[in-house]
Amino acid sequence: MVETTARVVTAHASRYLQQLCKHWAHKLDVTFTPEEGTVTFAEAVAVMRAEPEALVVTITAEDPSVLEQMKGVVASHLDRFAFKEAPLGFDWS
């Protein structure tokens, strides 16, 4: 199991979290509140937590290559919803 986390600075973390979860809920298993969301992809899980000044995203996967792919998927979708602020900074660690 591999994991990575990014803290994405934005004043609109809760809004973006909810938009992402609603978007993915059409095809994936998703649970969310305004403060936290979990999206279960086929080979990975993304957990998002809204803080006052940032959205914290943690992705867990079995395979490192899937983890790398999912980092791009999450970042591109978030940038799409945050188009006024995009590109957002993702410092994965």
Wavefront OBJ file of the C-alpha trace (Angstrom):
o trace
v 0.000 0.000 0.000
v 1.339 3.437 -0.958
v 0.008 6.825 0.073
v 0.547 10.480 -0.720
v -0.905 13.682 0.707
v -1.126 17.220 -0.627
v -2.214 20.379 1.133
v -3.754 22.623 -1.525
v -4.005 26.226 -0.374
v -7.424 27.723 -1.155
v -10.108 29.658 0.702
v -12.767 27.536 -1.044
v -11.788 24.074 0.180
v -15.262 22.989 1.276
v -16.865 24.131 -1.972
v -14.319 22.274 -4.102
v -14.539 19.151 -1.939
v -18.310 19.037 -2.392
v -18.120 19.725 -6.143
v -15.570 16.940 -6.645
v -17.573 14.470 -4.585
v -20.840 15.264 -6.378
v -19.085 14.942 -9.736
v -17.590 11.530 -8.926
v -20.733 10.274 -7.154
v -22.329 9.652 -10.554
v -19.943 6.753 -11.225
v -18.105 5.919 -7.988
v -18.736 5.141 -4.325
v -18.613 8.517 -2.575
v -19.433 9.767 0.911
v -19.027 13.377 1.957
v -19.925 16.221 4.249
v -18.899 19.853 3.823
v -15.759 19.044 5.830
v -14.655 15.624 4.580
v -15.117 13.352 1.579
v -14.048 9.868 0.528
v -14.018 8.700 -3.087
v -13.395 5.031 -3.824
v -11.939 4.527 -7.286
v -11.354 1.099 -8.857
v -7.754 0.898 -7.607
v -7.386 3.805 -5.181
v -9.116 5.804 -2.469
v -9.012 9.585 -2.149
v -9.841 11.223 1.173
v -10.312 14.989 1.224
v -10.556 17.250 4.256
v -11.538 20.920 4.062
v -9.606 23.248 6.336
v -10.196 27.008 6.572
v -7.227 27.789 4.300
v -6.624 24.536 2.397
v -7.963 21.302 1.001
v -5.974 18.317 2.244
v -6.065 15.371 -0.176
v -4.732 11.907 0.667
v -4.632 9.172 -1.983
v -3.999 5.528 -1.130
v -3.391 2.761 -3.693
v -1.901 -0.718 -3.886
v 0.325 0.097 -6.872
v 2.755 3.067 -7.087
v 1.926 3.610 -10.776
v -1.795 3.846 -9.948
v -0.958 6.345 -7.215
v 0.933 8.513 -9.723
v -1.965 8.344 -12.176
v -4.497 9.266 -9.502
v -2.473 12.291 -8.434
v -2.965 13.647 -11.946
v -6.661 12.745 -12.013
v -7.389 14.502 -8.725
v -5.276 17.560 -9.582
v -6.800 18.019 -13.035
v -10.358 17.699 -11.739
v -9.714 20.094 -8.881
v -8.136 22.630 -11.240
v -11.200 22.346 -13.474
v -13.540 23.248 -10.600
v -11.157 25.909 -9.282
v -10.642 27.493 -12.695
v -10.527 31.015 -11.225
v -7.565 29.974 -9.039
v -6.012 27.324 -11.288
v -3.508 25.977 -11.455
v -3.518 25.189 -7.764
v -0.336 24.100 -6.055
v -0.054 20.399 -5.229
v 2.918 19.551 -3.047
v 2.530 15.761 -2.813
v 4.448 14.091 -0.016
l 1 2 3 4 5 6 7 8 9 10 11 12 13 14 15 16 17 18 19 20 21 22 23 24 25 26 27 28 29 30 31 32 33 34 35 36 37 38 39 40 41 42 43 44 45 46 47 48 49 50 51 52 53 54 55 56 57 58 59 60 61 62 63 64 65 66 67 68 69 70 71 72 73 74 75 76 77 78 79 80 81 82 83 84 85 86 87 88 89 90 91 92 93
